[in-house]
C-alpha cells in the first residue's frame, strides 16, 4: 500500500494542527484508528492474520514519547500491526503469547497517539491534503457545474410532482428519474444553498442528510461546493455542535476519496468507465439551469410567503 493512499483516507477535519489540538484526544484517536484500520484492511488483505509464529516475534516495543521524522511511515506501520493483532483483547492458545500481544497492542496505541498529536503529523497531513485537492480540483469543479446545470434553483422547495412537470431553461422537461433523485437524495439540495446559510444550519439537520448511494459526479460536486462551508465551520468557535457538522463533512470527504480510488482502480483494469464505478450518465446533458453560484433560501421564502421568480434567478447568471 502506498503511503499517500493511506494518508488520503484520513478525514480532512484532522488536516490542521489547530484541529488536532482542539478535538478531544479520545474522539480523534477512535475516529482515525477506525478509518486507518479500514484503509489497511482494504489494501492489505494479509493484515487480517496475526503473526504469532513465536513469542519472541511479538515482544512489545517501548512507547515513543514523540513520533520520528518519518511520521507517516510510522503511522502506517503501527496501523498495519494493530490490524494484524486485531484488538486489545486478542486471544491466543498460548497464555504467554496472548499477554505479549495485548501488551504490544497497548504500547502501539500509545505510539499512535503520540504520532497523531505531533506537529509533524499535522503538517504532513496538511501537505498531503493540499496535494490531493490540487490534483482533483478541476474534476470536482467540473462535476459541480454538470450537476447544477440539471438542478433547479428552487429544488428544495419544489415537490417531486411539480419537478416532474417542470420544463428546463432549454425547453426540455426534467427527466422523472432525475426529479425523483433530487427529492429523495436531499443532500444534493445543498448545491442550491449558499455556504453561509448551510454553515448556520443546525447539526441535526446536517447529519441527517445521507450521502450513501451518491455517484462519483455527485460526490465531487458536493465536495467542491461545501469546501467553503467547511472552512466556516473550522473558523467558528469549537463546540460539540460544530464538531458534529465537521465530522459529517469529514465523512463525506472520506467517502469521496474511496469512490475516486475505486474508480481509478477500475479504469486501470478496464480502461473505460462502467456502471459499477457509480459515475452514471445522469448529468451528461446540459438542461440550462445556472452552473454558477445561484442560490435560493427556500426555507425563508416559504416561511415569509415571499414570491421567488425562478426565471429571474436564471437570468441573473
Secondary structure as GFF3:
##gff-version 3
##sequence-region A 1 317
A	DSSP	alpha_helix	3	8	.	.	.	ID=ss1
A	DSSP	three_ten_helix	12	14	.	.	.	ID=ss2
A	DSSP	alpha_helix	17	22	.	.	.	ID=ss3
A	DSSP	alpha_helix	25	43	.	.	.	ID=ss4
A	DSSP	three_ten_helix	45	48	.	.	.	ID=ss5
A	DSSP	three_ten_helix	56	58	.	.	.	ID=ss6
A	DSSP	alpha_helix	71	85	.	.	.	ID=ss7
A	DSSP	alpha_helix	95	116	.	.	.	ID=ss8
A	DSSP	alpha_helix	119	148	.	.	.	ID=ss9
A	DSSP	three_ten_helix	155	157	.	.	.	ID=ss10
A	DSSP	alpha_helix	160	164	.	.	.	ID=ss11
A	DSSP	alpha_helix	176	184	.	.	.	ID=ss12
A	DSSP	three_ten_helix	186	192	.	.	.	ID=ss13
A	DSSP	alpha_helix	195	199	.	.	.	ID=ss14
A	DSSP	alpha_helix	203	207	.	.	.	ID=ss15
A	DSSP	alpha_helix	216	235	.	.	.	ID=ss16
A	DSSP	alpha_helix	240	270	.	.	.	ID=ss17
A	DSSP	three_ten_helix	275	277	.	.	.	ID=ss18
A	DSSP	alpha_helix	298	304	.	.	.	ID=ss19
A	DSSP	alpha_helix	310	315	.	.	.	ID=ss20
###
